[in-house]
Amino acid sequence: MKKLMMSIATVALCVAGGYAQTNTNSNQSTTTTTTKTAKTAKPAKTMPTSDADIQQCITSKLAKAPKLSKDNLQSTVGGGVATLTGSVPDAGSKGGAGSLAKSCGAKSVVNTITVTAKPKMPKPAKEKSNTPNGGKPATTNTPPSN
């Protein structure tokens, strides 16, 4: 019995759907078409494959990077492995240079860049003075003279 009811419900839905799509007014024949415009995919950038191409890509990107261009970093590529040398002021710049080299198609990156900035040392605590008032001059509370 359930199968029969499901079959009847399915047929009813199909008929109702078909009826809703037909145009009952024969004098006006209007057709509305909705089309979705597909986003055009950007052409895939081809990754450099030769060592020389990877080297050129890394050199170009290092020169264009605002934080890295002034650090005089060097790179060499052999067998698809990029080796980075030089020094930068912070660890973020070192990591950024490594990511940049990887984005140029290097199979792996040997990042030998050194970070030259000294870590911030905590300020020494102020020493307490053994003198009264913590080493400040003593003040006296004398009444004003008339």
C-alpha positions, 0 to 999 in steps of 0.5 A: 500500500505504501508503494502505491501511495508513493507512486501516486504522489510521484506521478502527481508531482511530475504532472504538477511540475509539467503543468506549471511550465506550460504557457496557458495564454496562447496569445502571448508567447513569452519565454524567459531564459535564465542563463548563468555565466560561467566564470572564465578560469584564469589560464594556469601559470606555467611553473618554471621547470629548468634550474635557470628559469627557477633561478630567474623567477626567484631573483625577480621576485626577491627584487620586487618584494618590498621587505626583501629587496633591500636585504641583498639575498642570494639564491642558487638552484641545482637539480630543482633545489633552491639554496638561499643565502644572506641575512635579514633583520627578522625571522618573518623575512627569512620564512617569506624568502623561503616561501617565495622560492618555493612558489617559483617551482623549486622542489625544495628550499635550503634556507641558510639565511641568517637573522641578524636582529638581536632578541629584545632583552627585558629591562633590568629591574630598578634597584631599591635604595636603602636610603629613606624616601628611595634615594629622593631628597628629604622634604620637611613639613615645616609650617610657613612663617608669618 
